[in-house]
Amino acid sequence: MAHAPSFAVSATPRVTRRPSAKILPFRAARAWLDIVLEGPSLAQTRSHLALLLHSPLGVYVKATRERGDSITVRLDIAPEDFGFTLHMLLKAVPAATVGALRPRINTGAH
């Protein structure tokens, strides 16, 4: 009968410690996209806003402003999500007017 080779196992394993790294917060660049919702009446425009708020884009709504029978909606998105945002906007509110994609300005206020 052959004997299995034996290996010596040390009682305390050696653990090498790395110096702790500083953790820096990483915030991806964000952008604002303003869109304008319009309808024949303010009530109709508000129903368009309700559709937008209940769509997947609702979580990106940063602010709204009524002016006459139109409502301007500011979306806070990641620039790389621009294509997805347009796709979902066409599904939720196809008559929306899309403005420029601009870098978000941090004012310090929430």
N, C-alpha and C positions, 0 to 999 in steps of 0.2 A: 504494500500500500504506500503510495507516495504522499509525502507531507506537503501541505500548502505552504508557500513561503510566508514568513511572518514579517510584518512591517512595524517598525517602532512608531508609536504615536505619542507625541509630546503631550504632557498634561495641560499645558496652557498654549493655545494657538497664538501665533504671532499676528497681531493686527496692526497694520500701519495706518496711522491717522494723518489725514490731510488737514492742512489749515483751513478753517472755516472760510468759505467765500462770502463776500458781501452780496446780499441780494438786492438788486436794483429793480424797482418797479418798472415794468415795460408797458407802455400804453401805445397801442397801435394808433397811427394817425387816423383821425376821423374827418368827415366832411359833412357839410350841410347841403341839402338839396331842397330848394323851395319849389313847391308845386302850387298851382292855382286851380281851385275847383269852382266851376261856374254852373249856374242853372237859370231857368227862367224866373225863379223866385228864390228868396233866401231859404225858404222851407225845403225846396228841392235841393239846393246846394248843401244844406245841413244833412239831408239824407245821403248825399254822396260822401260827406265827411263820416257819417256813421258807418257806411260800407267800408271806407278806408280804415277806420279805427278797429273794425272787427275782422279785418284781413290780417295776414301775417305781418304786414307793414305797420300795423297799429303800435307795435312796441317801439318803433323808431320815431314816432311823432314827438317832436320836442316842443313845438309851439303852434298855435293857430291864431289867425287874426281875420276878423270879418271886415270887409270893406264893400259897402253897397250890397249887391247880390252875390258877391264872390267871397271865397275864403282862401287865404294863403296858408299853406301848411308847410312847416319846416321839419324835414326829416334829418335825423342824425345817423349817418351810415358810415361804414368803412368804404373807402374808395373802391376796393376790389369787389364790393357787393353791388356796384352800380348796375351791372347787367341784370342781376337777380331783382333788384329794386324796380327797374323799368319793366321787367317781365311781370312781376306781381302787380305793379301799378296798372298796366294794361288790362289785367284780369279784373282788378277790383273797381277801378274808375277809369274807363278808357277815354273819357272826354277831358281828363286833366291836362293842364298846360304845364310842361316841365321847364323849370328854370335852369340856371347854371349850377354845376357842381363846384362848390367853393370849400377851401380848407376851413375847418372849424376854428374859431377864435375862442380861446379859453379866457373868460373874464374873471374867473375865480369864484363867481357866484354859481350856486346850484339851482 
